[in-house]
Amino acid sequence: MPDTSGVMILRVYFSSRLIIISTEAAAIHEPNTNARPPVVPAAIMGPMNEKLVPCMQSNPVPMKPKRRHCTKVAMPEAMSAIETR
């Protein structure tokens, strides 16, 4: 990589940023909530829908989709005549 002035400026910038990041004390962030957290977190959610059933209980074996548009197709008379011979 050729050492041009732009590359040298970026190297100095990034090396100085790394030194600052690694030597400074970590910033302490405080949560911006006014109230205390709930004793029971699920109480906030409210009641769950009782009709929802896990997949394994409701349908353990995957079912293939039924092709309803192909099940009742009128058979041409020529085909029925060939099959009866």
Buried (B, 14 or more C-beta within 10 A) or exposed (E): EEEEEEEEEEEEEEEEEEEEEEEEEEEEEEEEEEEEEEEEEEEEEEEEEEEEEEEEEEEEEEEEEEEEEEEEEEEEEEEEEEEEE
